[in-house]
Amino acid sequence: MKRLVEKDLLAWVDNPRRKPLLVRGARQVGKTWSVLTLGQERFGGRVHRIDFERNPDWNPIFEKNLDVRRILSELEILLNKRIEPEKDLLFLDEIQSCPRAIMALRYFYEEVPELHVIAAGSLLEFAISDISFPVGRIQFLEMKPLTFYEFLLALDKPSMAQALTVLPPRDSDTIHLALMRELRDYLLVGGMPEAVAAYVETQSIEEALGRQEDLILTYRQDFSKYAPRADKRCINTVLTNVARSVGKIVKYSKLAEGFSTPTIHKAFDLLCMARVITKVRSSSPSGTPLSANASEKRFKAFIVDVGLMRALVGVSAGEVVRQSQLLGIYQGALGEQFVAQELIAAKKNDVYFWRRQAKSSQAEVDFLISQKGKIMPIEVKSGSSGSLKSLHLLLQTYPNCPRGFVLSDRPYGEIDAQNLTFLPLYCAGGLSSVL
C-alpha cells in the first residue's frame, strides 16, 4: 500500500540534523509495515528490528545502563549481525514494552547521531508517563489509518485519487457518482490496513468486515494492559458509547451507566492516550490559533476509524448499501466521523468545532480549521442553504471567517451572495488547501 507518511519518513532519512524518530499511533494502523518498507527501499534491507513485545528477554540490555556503545554491541550478538551506523536502520518496535529503551533514544542522538534510529509503538503515553522522557532529543511522527485518498491508491485507482486533490472539483456527474460509490465502500471497509488489504485481495466487503471484528477484539484485549489504570469493563462500555455518540457533546455520565464519573473520565482519557479515540474541542473563531480559545470542558469524540465505528454501533453492510444518501446513514453520524477522520489526518489533530450557548438559542457548526491565518467553518449536512442557520450566524458574527463550507452528497456549487461553498463529502481531506 502507498502511504503518504512515506514522504515524511524519507524527509527524516535525508535530514542531516535528524533525531531518533518516534512513530506513534493506535494499534494496527501500519506503523511497523511503513518502517520496514522504508528499510527495504532506502536501506537495501539493512534494517535491524528489535521487537520488544515478542522478545521481552531482550529488555535487560537496556536495564544495566544507557551506554549506547554497549547496547549496540550486545544487540549485534543477539542479532548475529553487524550494525553499521552510516548504512543501517535500527528499528525499535513495540518500544512501549521497554520504557528504558525510550530513555535510550536521547543517547543514540547524542553519541551515535550518524545511526538512523526509529522507534514505534502503541500505548506509548502509558510508558512515557513513568519515565524521564528525552524532551528535545527525539522527533515525532503520528500515523493514522488510510485516508480515502490512500484507499483509492490501494485499489489501484490513482486517477480517482488525484481527482480529490483538485479543489474546487469540476467533475462531471459521472465522476461524482463514481467517487461517491467508492466512498460508500470506504465507509464500510474503513482505513485500517488489515481490513483494506483483505478487501483489495479478495474484493469481498464481508472479508474486510471480518477483519474489523478481529481488530476490535484486539483492542478489547488490550484493555487488560490498561489495568490498574482503569476499569476494563468501563473502558469497554465507553468505547462503544463514544462510537454511538459521534458528533455529540461528550457527557461522561452518558458513556457508562453504573460507573462513577471519575472512573468514566479515567477510561475515556486512557482511550485518548491509546489513540483509539480523539477529542475535538470547541473553540471560538474570533482569532488564530484556534487552540488559544479551545475549551477543555466542551468537546466531542471520534473513533480512530470509520469502519471500526460502523462495526461498533452495529450498522450493517446492507443498511449502508440500501441508503440512497450517505449522510442518511446512522443519522449522518457515519459521514461526520469520516469528515473528522479526514480533517484530523490532514491537520494533524488541529481540528475544532464552534458552539454558541445563549439563553434564547443555541448554535453549532460541525468543524473549524485554520489555514494561512484564516478560519474555515465546515458543516456536514445534506440540507439546502436555508437550513444552515448556525453557519450563517457564525459568518455574520465573525468577519475573519470569509467563507463557509458545506460538505454533502451533492456536487460542487457556490452561493456567493451568502459566502457559501458546497463540496462533495469526499473532498474533506483536501479542504485545508482551499484557502
C-alpha positions as CSV (number, residue, x, y, z in Angstrom):
1,M,0.0,0.0,0.0
2,K,1.2,3.5,-0.8
3,R,1.1,5.6,2.4
4,L,1.5,9.3,2.4
5,V,3.6,9.1,5.5
6,E,6.4,7.7,3.3
7,K,7.2,11.4,2.4
8,D,7.8,12.3,6.0
9,L,9.9,9.2,6.6
10,L,12.1,9.9,3.5
11,A,12.5,13.6,4.6
12,W,13.6,12.4,8.0
13,V,16.2,10.0,6.5
14,D,17.7,12.8,4.4
15,N,17.8,15.4,7.1
16,P,21.4,15.9,8.3
17,R,20.1,17.2,11.7
18,R,17.6,14.4,12.2
19,K,17.0,12.9,15.7
20,P,15.7,9.5,16.6
21,L,12.1,9.2,15.3
22,L,9.3,8.0,17.5
23,V,6.3,6.9,15.4
24,R,3.0,7.0,17.3
25,G,-0.5,5.8,16.5
26,A,-3.2,3.4,17.5
27,R,-2.6,-0.3,17.3
28,Q,-2.7,-1.8,13.7
29,V,-2.6,1.5,11.8
30,G,0.5,0.3,9.8
31,K,3.5,1.7,11.8
32,T,5.6,-1.4,11.5
33,W,4.8,-2.0,7.9
34,S,5.8,1.5,6.9
35,V,9.1,1.4,8.7
36,L,10.0,-2.0,7.3
37,T,9.1,-0.8,3.8
38,L,11.4,2.2,4.4
39,G,14.2,-0.2,5.4
40,Q,13.8,-2.2,2.3
41,E,13.5,0.7,-0.1
42,R,16.0,3.1,1.3
43,F,18.4,1.0,3.3
44,G,18.5,-2.0,0.9
45,G,17.1,-4.3,3.6
46,R,19.8,-3.3,6.1
47,V,17.2,-2.8,8.9
48,H,17.7,-4.3,12.4
49,R,14.3,-4.8,14.0
50,I,14.1,-5.3,17.8
51,D,10.5,-6.3,18.7
52,F,10.3,-5.8,22.5
53,E,6.8,-7.3,22.7
54,R,7.9,-10.6,21.1
55,N,11.3,-10.6,22.8
56,P,10.8,-9.3,26.4
57,D,14.0,-11.2,27.4
58,W,16.0,-8.6,25.5
59,N,14.8,-5.8,27.8
60,P,17.7,-6.3,30.3
61,I,20.1,-4.9,27.6
62,F,18.7,-1.5,28.4
63,E,18.4,-2.1,32.2
64,K,22.1,-2.2,33.0
65,N,22.9,1.4,31.9
66,L,22.3,3.5,28.9
67,D,25.7,3.2,27.4
68,V,24.8,3.2,23.7
69,R,28.1,1.5,22.5
70,R,27.5,-1.4,24.9
71,I,23.8,-1.6,23.9
72,L,24.7,-1.8,20.2
73,S,27.4,-4.4,20.9
74,E,25.0,-6.7,22.8
75,L,22.3,-6.2,20.1
76,E,24.8,-7.3,17.4
77,I,25.5,-10.5,19.3
78,L,21.8,-11.3,19.7
79,L,21.0,-10.4,16.1
80,N,24.1,-12.1,14.8
81,K,24.6,-9.1,12.5
82,R,26.9,-6.1,12.4
83,I,25.2,-2.7,12.9
84,E,26.9,-0.1,10.8
85,P,25.7,3.4,11.8
86,E,26.1,5.1,8.5
87,K,24.4,2.4,6.5
88,D,21.8,0.7,8.7
89,L,18.4,1.4,10.2
90,L,17.8,0.4,13.8
91,F,14.1,-0.2,14.4
92,L,12.9,-0.5,18.0
93,D,9.4,-1.8,17.6
94,E,6.7,-2.0,20.3
95,I,9.1,0.2,22.4
96,Q,6.4,0.8,25.0
97,S,7.2,-2.7,26.3
98,C,10.7,-1.4,27.3
99,P,10.5,2.1,28.7
100,R,14.2,2.2,29.3
101,A,14.7,1.9,25.5
102,I,12.7,5.1,25.1
103,M,15.1,6.8,27.5
104,A,18.0,5.5,25.5
105,L,16.9,7.4,22.4
106,R,18.4,10.5,23.8
107,Y,21.8,8.9,24.0
108,F,21.6,7.4,20.5
109,Y,21.1,11.0,19.4
110,E,24.0,12.4,21.4
111,E,26.5,9.6,21.0
112,V,25.8,8.0,17.6
113,P,24.0,10.7,15.6
114,E,25.0,9.0,12.3
115,L,22.8,6.0,13.1
116,H,19.3,6.1,11.8
117,V,17.0,5.1,14.7
118,I,13.2,4.7,14.5
119,A,11.1,3.6,17.4
120,A,7.4,2.7,17.1
121,G,4.6,1.5,19.4
122,S,1.1,1.9,20.7
123,L,0.1,2.8,24.2
124,L,3.3,4.9,24.3
125,E,1.8,7.5,26.5
126,F,1.5,4.9,29.3
127,A,5.2,4.2,29.2
128,I,6.2,7.8,28.8
129,S,4.3,8.9,31.9
130,D,6.5,6.6,34.0
131,I,10.0,7.6,32.8
132,S,12.3,10.6,32.4
133,F,11.3,11.5,28.8
134,P,14.1,12.7,26.5
135,V,12.4,16.0,25.6
136,G,14.1,17.8,22.7
137,R,16.2,14.8,21.7
138,I,13.7,13.0,19.5
139,Q,11.3,13.7,16.7
140,F,7.6,12.5,16.5
141,L,5.5,11.2,13.6
142,E,1.9,10.4,14.0
143,M,0.3,7.7,11.9
144,K,-3.4,7.3,11.2
145,P,-5.5,4.8,9.3
146,L,-5.5,5.1,5.5
147,T,-7.3,8.2,4.3
148,F,-9.8,8.0,1.4
149,Y,-7.1,9.1,-0.9
150,E,-4.8,6.3,0.2
151,F,-7.7,3.9,0.0
152,L,-8.2,4.7,-3.7
153,L,-4.4,4.2,-4.3
154,A,-4.6,0.8,-2.6
155,L,-7.4,-0.1,-5.0
156,D,-5.1,0.9,-7.9
157,K,-7.2,3.9,-8.8
158,P,-4.7,6.7,-8.9
159,S,-6.7,8.9,-11.3
160,M,-9.6,8.9,-8.9
161,A,-7.3,9.7,-6.0
162,Q,-5.8,12.6,-8.0
163,A,-9.3,14.0,-8.6
164,L,-9.6,14.5,-4.8
165,T,-6.7,16.9,-4.9
166,V,-8.3,19.3,-7.4
167,L,-10.3,21.8,-5.4
168,P,-12.8,23.1,-6.1
169,P,-13.8,20.0,-8.2
170,R,-15.1,20.4,-11.7
171,D,-16.1,16.7,-12.1
172,S,-18.8,15.5,-14.3
173,D,-21.9,13.9,-12.8
174,T,-20.5,10.5,-13.9
175,I,-17.2,11.1,-12.0
176,H,-19.0,12.5,-9.0
177,L,-21.2,9.4,-8.7
178,A,-18.3,7.1,-9.2
179,L,-16.4,8.8,-6.3
180,M,-19.5,8.6,-4.1
181,R,-19.7,4.8,-4.8
182,E,-16.1,4.4,-3.8
183,L,-16.7,6.5,-0.7
184,R,-19.6,4.2,0.2
185,D,-17.2,1.3,0.1
186,Y,-14.7,3.2,2.3
187,L,-17.4,3.9,4.9
188,L,-17.8,0.1,5.1
189,V,-14.2,-1.0,4.9
190,G,-12.6,1.9,6.7
191,G,-8.9,2.7,6.6
192,M,-7.3,0.1,8.9
193,P,-4.6,-1.5,6.8
194,E,-5.6,-5.1,7.6
195,A,-9.2,-4.5,6.5
196,V,-8.2,-2.6,3.4
197,A,-5.7,-5.4,2.4
198,A,-8.4,-8.0,2.8
199,Y,-10.7,-6.0,0.6
200,V,-8.1,-5.4,-2.1
201,E,-7.0,-9.1,-2.1
202,T,-10.5,-10.7,-2.2
203,Q,-12.8,-7.9,-3.4
204,S,-15.1,-9.0,-0.6
205,I,-16.7,-6.5,1.7
206,E,-17.6,-9.3,4.1
207,E,-13.9,-10.4,4.3
208,A,-13.0,-6.8,5.3
209,L,-15.7,-6.6,7.9
210,G,-14.5,-9.8,9.4
211,R,-11.0,-8.3,9.8
212,Q,-12.7,-5.3,11.5
213,E,-14.2,-7.6,14.1
214,D,-10.8,-9.1,14.8
215,L,-9.3,-5.7,15.2
216,I,-12.0,-4.6,17.7
217,L,-11.3,-7.8,19.6
218,T,-7.6,-7.0,19.7
219,Y,-8.4,-3.5,21.1
220,R,-10.6,-5.0,23.7
221,Q,-7.9,-7.5,24.7
222,D,-5.6,-4.5,25.1
223,F,-7.8,-3.2,27.8
224,S,-6.3,-5.6,30.2
225,K,-3.0,-3.8,29.7
226,Y,-4.6,-0.6,31.0
227,A,-5.1,-2.1,34.4
228,P,-4.7,-0.9,37.1
229,R,-5.1,2.5,35.5
230,A,-8.8,2.0,34.8
231,D,-11.7,-0.5,35.0
232,K,-11.6,-2.8,32.0
233,R,-15.4,-3.1,31.9
234,C,-15.8,0.6,32.0
235,I,-13.3,1.1,29.1
236,N,-15.2,-1.4,27.0
237,T,-18.5,0.4,27.6
238,V,-17.0,3.8,27.0
239,L,-15.6,2.8,23.6
240,T,-19.0,1.5,22.4
241,N,-20.9,4.6,23.6
242,V,-18.4,7.0,22.2
243,A,-19.0,5.4,18.8
244,R,-22.7,5.7,19.3
245,S,-22.4,9.4,20.2
246,V,-20.1,10.6,17.4
247,G,-21.0,14.2,16.6
248,K,-22.4,14.9,20.0
249,I,-21.0,16.8,23.0
250,V,-19.5,14.3,25.4
251,K,-21.1,13.9,28.8
252,Y,-19.2,11.4,30.9
253,S,-22.3,10.3,32.8
254,K,-23.9,9.1,29.5
255,L,-20.9,7.0,28.5
256,A,-21.1,4.2,31.0
257,E,-24.1,3.8,33.3
258,G,-23.3,2.2,36.6
259,F,-19.8,3.7,36.9
260,S,-18.8,6.8,38.7
261,T,-17.8,10.0,36.8
262,P,-14.1,9.8,37.8
263,T,-14.0,6.1,36.7
264,I,-15.5,7.0,33.3
265,H,-13.3,10.1,33.0
266,K,-10.2,7.9,33.5
267,A,-11.4,5.3,31.0
268,F,-12.1,8.0,28.4
269,D,-8.6,9.6,28.9
270,L,-6.9,6.3,28.6
271,L,-8.6,5.6,25.2
272,C,-7.5,9.0,24.1
273,M,-3.9,8.2,25.2
274,A,-4.1,4.9,23.2
275,R,-5.2,6.9,20.1
276,V,-8.3,4.8,19.9
277,I,-10.5,7.9,20.2
278,T,-9.7,11.6,19.5
279,K,-11.1,14.6,21.3
280,V,-12.3,17.6,19.2
281,R,-12.7,20.6,21.4
282,S,-15.0,23.6,20.9
283,S,-13.3,26.9,20.1
284,S,-14.1,30.5,19.2
285,P,-13.5,31.6,15.6
286,S,-12.5,35.0,16.9
287,G,-8.9,34.5,16.0
288,T,-6.0,32.2,15.5
289,P,-4.6,29.9,16.7
290,L,-7.8,28.1,17.4
291,S,-6.1,26.3,20.2
292,A,-5.8,29.5,22.2
293,N,-9.6,29.7,22.7
294,A,-10.3,25.9,22.9
295,S,-12.3,24.6,25.7
296,E,-11.2,21.8,27.9
297,K,-14.7,21.1,29.2
298,R,-16.7,21.1,26.0
299,F,-15.7,18.6,23.4
300,K,-16.8,15.8,21.0
301,A,-15.0,12.5,20.5
302,F,-14.4,10.4,17.3
303,I,-13.2,6.9,16.8
304,V,-9.9,6.2,15.1
305,D,-11.5,4.7,12.1
306,V,-14.9,5.0,10.3
307,G,-15.0,1.3,9.6
308,L,-14.5,0.4,13.2
309,M,-17.1,3.0,14.3
310,R,-19.6,1.3,11.9
311,A,-18.9,-2.1,13.4
312,L,-19.1,-0.8,17.0
313,V,-22.5,0.7,16.5
314,G,-23.8,-2.3,14.6
315,V,-24.7,-0.6,11.3
316,S,-25.0,-3.5,8.8
317,A,-23.4,-3.5,5.3
318,G,-26.9,-3.9,3.9
319,E,-28.1,-0.7,5.6
320,V,-25.2,1.2,4.1
321,V,-25.8,-0.1,0.7
322,R,-29.6,0.5,0.8
323,Q,-29.3,4.1,2.0
324,S,-29.5,6.4,-1.1
325,Q,-27.8,9.3,0.7
326,L,-24.5,8.6,2.6
327,L,-25.4,11.3,5.1
328,G,-28.6,9.4,5.8
329,I,-26.7,6.5,7.3
330,Y,-26.9,6.4,11.1
331,Q,-28.5,9.8,11.2
332,G,-25.5,11.4,9.5
333,A,-23.0,10.3,12.2
334,L,-21.1,8.0,9.9
335,G,-20.5,10.8,7.5
336,E,-19.4,13.2,10.3
337,Q,-17.0,10.5,11.6
338,F,-15.5,10.3,8.1
339,V,-15.0,14.1,7.8
340,A,-13.5,14.3,11.3
341,Q,-11.1,11.5,10.4
342,E,-10.0,13.1,7.1
343,L,-9.6,16.6,8.8
344,I,-7.6,15.1,11.7
345,A,-5.3,13.3,9.3
346,A,-4.8,16.4,7.2
347,K,-4.5,18.9,10.1
348,K,-2.6,16.7,12.5
349,N,-5.3,16.9,15.1
350,D,-5.6,20.7,14.9
351,V,-9.4,20.4,14.4
352,Y,-12.2,22.1,16.5
353,F,-15.9,23.0,16.3
354,W,-18.0,26.0,17.3
355,R,-20.9,26.1,19.7
356,R,-22.7,29.2,21.0
357,Q,-24.8,28.9,24.0
358,A,-27.3,31.7,24.7
359,K,-30.4,31.9,26.8
360,S,-32.6,32.3,23.7
361,S,-30.9,29.9,21.3
362,Q,-28.0,27.6,20.6
363,A,-25.9,27.4,17.5
364,E,-23.3,24.9,16.4
365,V,-21.0,24.4,13.4
366,D,-19.5,21.0,13.0
367,F,-15.8,21.8,12.4
368,L,-13.4,24.7,12.5
369,I,-9.9,24.5,11.0
370,S,-7.4,27.3,10.2
371,Q,-5.2,27.8,7.2
372,K,-2.9,30.7,6.3
373,G,-4.3,32.7,9.2
374,K,-7.9,32.3,8.0
375,I,-10.5,30.3,9.7
376,M,-12.7,27.8,7.8
377,P,-16.1,26.8,9.3
378,I,-17.3,23.5,8.0
379,E,-20.8,22.0,8.1
380,V,-21.7,18.4,7.2
381,K,-25.2,18.0,6.0
382,S,-27.4,17.3,3.0
383,G,-29.8,20.2,3.5
384,S,-30.1,23.3,1.4
385,S,-28.6,26.7,2.3
386,G,-31.8,27.7,4.1
387,S,-31.2,25.1,6.8
388,L,-27.7,26.3,7.6
389,K,-28.7,28.8,10.3
390,S,-25.7,28.2,12.6
391,L,-23.3,28.6,9.8
392,H,-24.9,31.8,8.6
393,L,-24.8,33.2,12.2
394,L,-21.1,32.4,12.5
395,L,-20.3,34.1,9.2
396,Q,-22.2,37.2,10.3
397,T,-20.7,37.3,13.7
398,Y,-17.0,36.7,12.8
399,P,-15.8,38.7,9.8
400,N,-12.5,36.9,9.9
401,C,-14.3,33.8,8.6
402,P,-14.6,34.9,4.9
403,R,-16.5,31.8,3.7
404,G,-18.4,28.8,5.0
405,F,-18.1,25.3,3.5
406,V,-20.8,22.7,3.4
407,L,-19.9,19.0,2.8
408,S,-22.7,16.9,1.4
409,D,-23.7,14.2,-1.0
410,R,-24.2,16.8,-3.7
411,P,-21.7,18.0,-6.4
412,Y,-19.8,21.3,-6.1
413,G,-21.6,24.5,-6.0
414,E,-21.4,28.1,-4.7
415,I,-23.8,30.8,-3.4
416,D,-21.6,33.8,-3.5
417,A,-24.3,36.1,-2.0
418,Q,-24.2,34.0,1.1
419,N,-20.4,33.3,1.1
420,L,-21.1,29.6,0.9
421,T,-19.2,26.8,-1.0
422,F,-20.8,23.4,-1.3
423,L,-18.4,20.5,-1.8
424,P,-18.9,16.7,-2.1
425,L,-18.3,14.7,1.1
426,Y,-15.2,13.1,-0.5
427,C,-13.4,16.5,-0.6
428,A,-13.0,16.6,3.2
429,G,-9.3,15.6,3.2
430,G,-8.3,18.4,0.8
431,L,-10.3,21.2,2.4
432,S,-7.2,22.7,4.1
433,S,-5.8,23.5,0.6
434,V,-8.8,25.6,-0.4
435,L,-7.9,28.9,1.4
